[in-house]
Amino acid sequence: MARADVTVRGAGIFGLSIAWVCARRGARVQVIDPAGPGAGASGGLVGALAPHVPETWNPKKAFQLDSLLMAEGFWAAVEAEGGVSPGYGRTGRLQPVADAAALALARQRTETARALWQHHAVWEVVPQEAAGGFAPASPTGVLIRDTLSARMHPRRACAALAAALRVRGIDILPDGPDEGAVIWATGWQGLLALTESLGRPVGDGVKGQAALLRFDAGAAPQLFVDGLHIVPHADGTVAVGSTSERLFDDPAAVDAQCQGLIDRAVAALPALHGAAVLERWAGVRPRARSRAPLLGAWPGRARHFVANGGFKIGYGMAPKVAEVMADLVLEGRDTVPDGFGFSAV
């Protein structure tokens, strides 16, 4: 068997997406993860692909906008190749507006979105009664609605990528030698390993908990209420999450904080009252010190690269992260934005 051009270590959303793009560009790819696809934070429940607010523009927000706009085509190609739906849908998002000051800011952002997002999506203020039944109450009687946000079923997305890779003869291996260029997409534990390797803090993990409810909201928009994501999935479930825990003993333990998420979701949307809880989940998300994805060549290790630190926005960033890493590894073109490289951490 021919040696691989690229070895991807880590079968989370970054690793699988990078492997897919490299394979589509003609590279021989192997993916190695002892736990299999989507075993870490990428195998969670929420899947909210939501943009940053359209103001104070910077390279991170511009990168995210590009990636969110690429997502529909990216996931359609994955599904067409492997025959597995990732649960993607650009269904938008609703947010309540707390008071007059928040309303003024929301209207200002309507104008900045028009300038920054141009014709691709809108950020607007709409009457609460115009939003339909799956909408939160708002103290001001109006909601923020954006058409850029999308939903994704994390586990199905990883399964879809794994299926598309199998069609191209690429399985996720539990172990194997490094061949060709090596891309490390190994989550929060990978960030800890980088910290030890470089002798300076690079990043760590933040635990999150979430829950999945049986409730069919169809193609209703996702909700963002006081920091809580409520995301209707295409399979007749609704995900709610998540917590952010910097200190934790057991990465996979679910506790009373998860029930708190459920209670807050029901308070925000009483229609969820009595919905069966199908699953409670906990996992640790990789967070780089810069809070942007950490992309680039591993300092001091020739032909080794890093793609890590997706944190809460990994799924939304994945399509463009994959393209940028394929540019770097396969073609030697460094298109990594300022603030995403090792100089930023």
C-alpha positions as CSV (number, residue, x, y, z in Angstrom):
1,M,0.0,0.0,0.0
2,A,1.3,3.5,-0.9
3,R,2.4,5.7,2.0
4,A,0.0,8.4,3.1
5,D,0.7,12.0,2.1
6,V,-1.1,13.2,5.2
7,T,-1.7,11.7,8.6
8,V,-4.4,13.3,10.6
9,R,-4.3,12.5,14.3
10,G,-7.7,13.1,15.9
11,A,-11.2,12.3,14.5
12,G,-13.1,15.2,15.8
13,I,-14.7,17.8,13.7
14,F,-11.4,19.5,12.8
15,G,-9.5,16.3,12.0
16,L,-12.3,14.7,9.9
17,S,-13.0,18.0,8.0
18,I,-9.3,18.4,7.2
19,A,-9.0,14.8,6.1
20,W,-12.0,15.2,3.8
21,V,-10.7,18.3,2.1
22,C,-7.2,16.9,1.7
23,A,-8.7,13.7,0.2
24,R,-10.9,15.8,-2.2
25,R,-7.7,17.5,-3.4
26,G,-6.2,14.2,-4.3
27,A,-4.0,13.5,-1.2
28,R,-3.6,10.0,0.2
29,V,-4.8,10.4,3.8
30,Q,-4.9,8.3,6.9
31,V,-6.9,9.3,10.1
32,I,-5.8,7.9,13.5
33,D,-7.9,8.1,16.7
34,P,-7.9,5.3,19.3
35,A,-11.4,6.4,20.4
36,G,-13.0,6.6,16.9
37,P,-14.8,9.4,15.2
38,G,-16.6,12.1,17.3
39,A,-15.5,10.6,20.6
40,G,-14.6,13.8,22.4
41,A,-16.3,17.2,22.5
42,S,-17.2,16.8,18.8
43,G,-19.6,14.1,19.8
44,G,-21.8,16.5,21.8
45,L,-25.4,17.4,21.4
46,V,-25.9,21.1,20.8
47,G,-24.6,22.0,17.3
48,A,-25.3,25.7,17.3
49,L,-23.5,27.3,14.3
50,A,-24.0,30.9,15.4
51,P,-22.1,34.1,14.3
52,H,-20.4,36.6,16.4
53,V,-22.2,40.0,16.6
54,P,-21.7,42.1,13.5
55,E,-19.6,44.8,14.9
56,T,-15.9,45.5,16.0
57,W,-14.9,43.5,13.0
58,N,-11.7,41.5,13.2
59,P,-10.0,38.5,11.3
60,K,-11.7,36.0,13.6
61,K,-15.2,37.3,12.8
62,A,-14.4,37.5,9.1
63,F,-13.0,34.0,9.0
64,Q,-16.1,32.7,10.8
65,L,-18.4,34.5,8.3
66,D,-16.6,32.9,5.4
67,S,-16.9,29.5,7.0
68,L,-20.6,29.8,7.9
69,L,-21.3,30.8,4.3
70,M,-19.3,27.8,3.0
71,A,-21.1,25.4,5.3
72,E,-24.1,24.6,3.1
73,G,-22.0,23.5,0.1
74,F,-19.5,21.8,2.3
75,W,-22.1,19.6,4.1
76,A,-24.1,18.9,0.9
77,A,-20.9,17.5,-0.7
78,V,-20.2,15.4,2.4
79,E,-23.7,13.9,2.4
80,A,-23.7,13.3,-1.4
81,E,-20.4,11.4,-1.1
82,G,-21.2,9.2,1.9
83,G,-25.0,9.1,2.0
84,V,-25.3,10.1,5.6
85,S,-27.1,13.3,6.6
86,P,-25.2,15.6,9.0
87,G,-28.4,17.3,10.1
88,Y,-27.3,20.7,8.7
89,G,-29.9,23.4,8.2
90,R,-29.5,27.2,8.0
91,T,-32.6,27.9,10.0
92,G,-31.6,31.1,11.7
93,R,-31.7,32.3,15.3
94,L,-34.0,34.3,17.6
95,Q,-32.9,36.2,20.7
96,P,-35.0,38.2,23.1
97,V,-34.3,41.9,23.7
98,A,-34.1,42.8,27.4
99,D,-34.6,46.6,27.5
100,A,-34.5,49.9,25.6
101,A,-30.7,50.0,25.6
102,A,-30.4,46.5,24.2
103,L,-33.0,47.4,21.6
104,A,-31.0,50.4,20.4
105,L,-27.9,48.2,20.2
106,A,-29.8,45.6,18.2
107,R,-31.0,48.2,15.7
108,Q,-27.5,49.6,15.4
109,R,-26.3,46.0,14.6
110,T,-28.9,45.8,11.9
111,E,-27.0,48.5,10.1
112,T,-23.5,47.0,10.7
113,A,-24.7,43.6,9.6
114,R,-25.9,45.1,6.3
115,A,-22.4,46.5,5.8
116,L,-20.4,43.5,7.0
117,W,-22.6,40.6,6.0
118,Q,-23.8,42.4,2.8
119,H,-26.4,40.5,0.9
120,H,-25.5,37.1,2.5
121,A,-27.6,37.3,5.6
122,V,-29.6,39.8,7.8
123,W,-29.7,40.8,11.4
124,E,-33.0,42.4,12.2
125,V,-35.5,43.3,14.9
126,V,-38.9,41.6,14.5
127,P,-42.1,41.7,16.5
128,Q,-42.4,38.7,18.9
129,E,-45.8,37.7,17.5
130,A,-44.2,37.4,14.0
131,A,-41.7,34.8,15.1
132,G,-44.0,31.8,15.4
133,G,-44.7,29.4,18.2
134,F,-41.1,28.3,18.9
135,A,-39.9,31.6,20.2
136,P,-39.0,33.0,23.6
137,A,-40.9,35.7,25.4
138,S,-39.2,39.1,25.2
139,P,-39.5,41.9,27.7
140,T,-39.6,44.5,24.9
141,G,-42.0,42.6,22.7
142,V,-39.4,42.2,20.0
143,L,-36.8,39.7,19.0
144,I,-33.5,39.8,17.2
145,R,-33.6,37.5,14.2
146,D,-30.6,36.6,12.1
147,T,-30.5,34.4,9.0
148,L,-26.8,33.4,9.2
149,S,-27.1,31.0,12.1
150,A,-27.4,27.3,11.3
151,R,-27.9,24.1,13.2
152,M,-25.8,20.9,13.0
153,H,-26.2,17.5,14.7
154,P,-22.7,17.0,16.0
155,R,-22.6,13.2,16.1
156,R,-24.4,12.9,12.7
157,A,-21.9,15.3,11.2
158,C,-19.0,13.2,12.4
159,A,-20.7,10.1,11.1
160,A,-21.3,11.8,7.8
161,L,-17.7,12.7,7.4
162,A,-16.5,9.3,8.4
163,A,-18.9,7.8,5.8
164,A,-17.7,10.1,3.1
165,L,-14.1,9.2,3.9
166,R,-14.8,5.5,3.8
167,V,-16.2,5.9,0.2
168,R,-12.7,7.2,-0.6
169,G,-11.1,4.2,1.1
170,I,-10.1,6.0,4.3
171,D,-11.0,4.4,7.6
172,I,-10.4,5.8,11.1
173,L,-7.6,3.7,12.5
174,P,-7.0,3.1,16.2
175,D,-3.3,3.4,15.8
176,G,-0.6,3.6,13.2
177,P,2.7,5.2,12.2
178,D,3.1,8.9,11.2
179,E,3.3,9.1,7.4
180,G,3.8,12.2,5.3
181,A,2.7,15.5,6.9
182,V,1.2,15.0,10.3
183,I,-1.8,17.2,11.5
184,W,-2.6,17.1,15.2
185,A,-6.3,17.8,15.8
186,T,-6.3,16.1,19.3
187,G,-8.6,18.3,21.3
188,W,-8.0,19.6,24.8
189,Q,-5.5,17.0,25.8
190,G,-3.6,17.9,22.7
191,L,-3.4,21.5,23.9
192,L,-2.0,20.3,27.2
193,A,0.6,18.3,25.3
194,L,1.5,21.4,23.3
195,T,1.8,23.4,26.5
196,E,4.3,20.8,27.9
197,S,6.2,20.6,24.6
198,L,6.6,24.3,24.1
199,G,7.1,25.2,27.8
200,R,4.5,27.9,27.8
201,P,0.7,28.0,28.1
202,V,-1.0,27.3,24.8
203,G,-4.5,26.3,25.9
204,D,-6.6,24.0,28.0
205,G,-10.1,22.4,28.2
206,V,-13.4,23.8,29.3
207,K,-16.0,21.3,30.4
208,G,-19.6,21.7,29.1
209,Q,-22.8,19.9,29.8
210,A,-25.9,19.7,27.6
211,A,-29.1,17.8,27.3
212,L,-31.3,16.4,24.5
213,L,-35.1,16.5,24.7
214,R,-37.7,14.8,22.6
215,F,-39.6,17.6,20.9
216,D,-40.2,18.1,17.2
217,A,-39.9,21.8,16.3
218,G,-39.4,21.1,12.6
219,A,-37.3,23.7,11.0
220,A,-37.8,26.4,13.6
221,P,-34.9,28.8,14.3
222,Q,-32.6,28.1,17.2
223,L,-32.9,30.3,20.3
224,F,-30.3,32.1,22.3
225,V,-31.7,33.2,25.7
226,D,-29.4,34.6,28.5
227,G,-26.4,32.6,27.3
228,L,-28.4,29.4,26.7
229,H,-28.6,27.7,23.3
230,I,-31.9,25.9,22.4
231,V,-31.4,24.1,19.1
232,P,-34.1,22.2,17.2
233,H,-32.6,19.3,15.3
234,A,-34.0,17.7,12.1
235,D,-34.6,14.4,13.9
236,G,-37.4,15.6,16.2
237,T,-35.2,16.5,19.1
238,V,-34.1,19.8,20.8
239,A,-30.7,20.2,22.3
240,V,-30.0,22.7,25.2
241,G,-26.7,23.8,26.4
242,S,-24.2,24.5,27.7
243,T,-22.2,25.1,30.8
244,S,-18.7,26.4,30.9
245,E,-16.6,24.9,33.6
246,R,-12.9,25.7,33.9
247,L,-12.4,23.5,37.0
248,F,-13.6,19.9,37.0
249,D,-12.7,16.5,38.3
250,D,-14.5,14.2,35.9
251,P,-14.7,15.3,32.3
252,A,-17.6,13.0,31.6
253,A,-19.7,13.5,34.8
254,V,-23.1,15.0,34.6
255,D,-24.4,16.8,37.6
256,A,-27.1,19.3,38.8
257,Q,-25.8,21.9,36.4
258,C,-27.2,19.9,33.5
259,Q,-30.7,19.9,35.1
260,G,-30.3,23.6,35.5
261,L,-30.0,23.9,31.8
262,I,-33.2,22.0,31.2
263,D,-35.0,24.1,33.8
264,R,-33.8,27.3,32.1
265,A,-34.9,26.0,28.7
266,V,-38.4,25.2,29.9
267,A,-38.6,28.7,31.6
268,A,-37.6,30.3,28.3
269,L,-39.9,28.2,26.2
270,P,-42.8,26.7,28.2
271,A,-43.7,24.5,25.2
272,L,-40.8,22.3,26.3
273,H,-42.5,21.5,29.6
274,G,-42.9,17.7,29.9
275,A,-40.6,16.9,27.0
276,A,-38.8,13.6,27.7
277,V,-35.1,14.0,28.4
278,L,-33.4,11.5,26.1
279,E,-29.8,12.2,27.2
280,R,-27.6,14.2,29.4
281,W,-24.0,14.8,28.2
282,A,-20.7,16.2,29.4
283,G,-17.4,16.7,27.6
284,V,-14.4,19.0,27.5
285,R,-13.9,21.5,24.7
286,P,-10.5,22.6,23.6
287,R,-9.9,26.3,24.2
288,A,-6.7,28.0,22.9
289,R,-5.4,31.0,25.0
290,S,-6.2,33.3,22.1
291,R,-9.9,32.0,22.0
292,A,-9.4,31.6,18.2
293,P,-8.6,28.3,16.6
294,L,-4.9,27.4,16.8
295,L,-3.7,26.7,13.3
296,G,-0.2,26.3,11.8
297,A,3.1,24.5,11.8
298,W,4.1,23.0,15.2
299,P,7.2,25.0,16.2
300,G,10.4,23.0,16.1
301,R,8.8,19.9,14.5
302,A,9.3,19.7,10.8
303,R,6.2,18.5,8.8
304,H,4.0,18.5,11.9
305,F,1.0,20.9,12.1
306,V,-1.7,21.8,14.6
307,A,-5.4,22.4,14.1
308,N,-7.0,22.7,17.5
309,G,-8.9,25.1,19.9
310,G,-12.4,25.1,18.2
311,F,-14.0,25.6,21.7
312,K,-17.6,26.6,21.2
313,I,-17.3,27.5,17.5
314,G,-15.5,24.5,16.1
315,Y,-18.4,23.3,13.9
316,G,-19.0,26.7,12.5
317,M,-15.3,27.2,11.7
318,A,-14.6,23.7,10.4
319,P,-15.2,24.2,6.6
320,K,-12.7,27.1,6.4
321,V,-10.3,25.6,8.9
322,A,-10.1,22.5,6.6
323,E,-9.4,24.6,3.5
324,V,-6.7,26.7,5.2
325,M,-5.0,23.6,6.6
326,A,-5.1,21.9,3.2
327,D,-3.6,25.0,1.7
328,L,-0.8,25.0,4.2
329,V,0.0,21.3,4.3
330,L,-0.5,20.3,0.7
331,E,0.6,23.5,-1.1
332,G,2.7,25.4,1.4
333,R,0.4,28.4,1.2
334,D,0.0,30.1,4.6
335,T,-3.5,31.6,4.6
336,V,-3.9,31.4,8.4
337,P,-5.3,34.7,9.7
338,D,-3.5,36.9,12.1
339,G,-4.4,35.8,15.6
340,F,-4.8,32.1,14.8
341,G,-1.1,31.1,14.8
342,F,1.3,30.3,17.6
343,S,2.4,33.9,18.0
344,A,-1.0,34.6,19.4
345,V,-0.8,32.2,22.3
